[in-house]
Amino acid sequence: MSFLTDRKRAAGLGSAKSGTEHHWQMQISSIALLILVPLFVFTIGPVLGEDHATVVAYFARPFPALVAALTILVGFHHFRQGVQVLIEDYVHGQTRKFLIIAMVCISYGAAAAGIFALARLAL
């Protein structure tokens, strides 16, 4: 005879077992983007339309490069999580697994390309 309560038997047995964690990650990345995107716009805005040498000199400073890198990383992380939820809700079967893997590869690849371009520009 088991002395477990119904609650103890059901603990951790949600549909995906990580829904709350995923929700909090989306909330945190949303708040981070709420701060980073305006900061990115006001930091990068002054060099829009400038020549290449001016942009390279501007990104050689640590603050604009750091703001751009954080915006790229947090933005693509938030994008990956959001599209994963969309795929999980509307696609079924083997296509779901394929699309999630493809989306993760695309989002990490785009983030890596953005950080690489920023590093080439800043260094």
ZIRA-V159338 format. One line per field, one symbol per residue. ss: DSSP state (~ for helix, > for strand, _ for the rest). phi: phi as a letter, one per 20 degrees, with the letter a starting at -180 (. if undefined). burial: b if it has 16 or more other C-alpha atoms within 10 Angstrom, else e. A space follows every 50 residues. Layout:
ss=???
phi=???
burial=???
//
This chain:
ss=_____~~~~~________~~~~~~~~~~~~~~~~~~~~~~~~~~~~~___ _~~~~~~~~__~~~~~~~~~~~~~~~~~~~~~~~~~~~~~___~~~~~~~ ~~~~~~~~~~~~~~~~~~~~~~_
phi=.edeeffffefmdffdmbffffffffffffffffefffffffeegfdfne fffffffffffffffffffffffffffffffffffffffdccmffgffff fffffffffffffffffffffed
burial=eeeeeeeeeeeeeeeeeeeeeeeeebeebeebbeebbebbeebbeeeeee eeeebbebbbeeebbebbbbbbbbbbbbbbbebbeebeeeeeeeebeebb eebbeebeeebeebbeebeebbe
//
